[in-house]
Amino acid sequence: MLDEVLAYLQPKPGGLYIDGTLGGGGHTAAILERCAPDGKVLGIDTDSQALARVGERLAEFVANGRLILAHGNFSDLAQIVEQTGFGDGKGVQGVLLDLGFSSDQMDNPDRGFAFSADGPLDMRLNQELPLTAADLVNGASEQELADIFWRYGEESRARQIARRIVREREKAPITRTAPLAALIAAGVPHKHGAIHPATRAFQALRIAVNRELERLETALPQIVDVLEGKTKGDEGESKEKGRMVIIAFHSLEDRIVKEYIRREAKDCLCPPRLPVCVCGHKARLRNLTNKPVTPGEQEIASNPRARSAKLRAAEITQNNS
Ligand SMILES: C[S@@+](CC[C@H](N)C(=O)[O-])C[C@H]1O[C@@H](n2cnc3c(N)ncnc32)[C@H](O)[C@@H]1O
């Protein structure tokens, strides 16, 4: 959704942008092009392999100081901005999150995200963190597993899958993706055109391993702080109303983004029965996408993984200029 990202982010020469999910660097490269000759991007990824690849691919921008790379989690956004000194206290004009995992991660069986290729049951976006999907699959109780599949995968067979896993792991630990996918899919007809029967359970494990929903919830208020120029070391000299653009790939993430933007776009959060406002809440955002923006047919045809993408954008209502 490159065109849509650029249309909402509106990168301009001299602007400062944060790509909180650098991935293969495709969005960052396009933002750097649009904010030339002197705009800058702070590119963050929790996966050090992704950073190393982009460091090579976009080496000229790293060398001329227009691309700053940071290994970290976007849930620590304010701290990363502070530590890198990004913006020299001038405020930030845009923040992008393109959530989930990249094709580099998905296509590498050693990372353990794919049910279609055999690999170790890993699924960590940040391989320096200790907990793997195999730890969860072999260590969580049947009830905990069922909760994970139900809550993070909206999987209607959550209990059945958890029971099968527990029965199987009593014989031997489950350490590879292919046997797990086979176990989950056993006896479930895979209808033509429908998603693979293991899709939801794999999604759920990935979300649980990487604590994806909590990290997103933690990041959102920090994004607004950074755009408003409220982080430490930032004197908020920005003249622009900064924008955030977030692409979600499943309804759980999209709901978090939608509800956060709606809430922060309201001046008062009091229950409707109260005659006067007692909360004093002031809108921090203007919602730019009442409905999520979805990819066009052409993009879905060339990249079927884009089919579930939903983009939402918002602009801050105030800055410190
Ligand atoms: C969909 S890809 C981004 C693709 C990128 N926009 C591009 O143009 O190539 C998502 C990337 O975000 C990273 N990621 C996911 N969650 C993260 C988090 N909480 N903090 C930092 N990076 C994260 C993943 O490691 C992955 O590289």
The ligand as an ORCA input file, in Angstrom:
! r2SCAN-3c Opt
* xyz 0 1
  C       5.204     -5.903      7.313
  S       6.890     -5.754      7.723
  C       7.274     -4.117      7.245
  C       7.597     -3.978      5.779
  C       8.124     -2.606      5.427
  N       7.095     -1.599      5.555
  C       8.705     -2.581      4.046
  O       8.394     -1.650      3.279
  O       9.507     -3.448      3.708
  C       6.886     -5.645      9.451
  C       8.256     -5.446     10.091
  O       8.019     -4.884     11.381
  C       8.830     -5.503     12.335
  N       8.094     -5.421     13.597
  C       6.949     -6.049     13.940
  N       6.573     -5.710     15.177
  C       7.503     -4.825     15.632
  C       7.654     -4.108     16.843
  N       6.785     -4.242     17.848
  N       8.701     -3.258     16.956
  C       9.594     -3.117     15.932
  N       9.505     -3.787     14.765
  C       8.472     -4.626     14.613
  C       9.010     -6.924     11.837
  O      10.209     -7.461     12.348
  C       9.048     -6.708     10.311
  O      10.353     -6.550      9.864
*
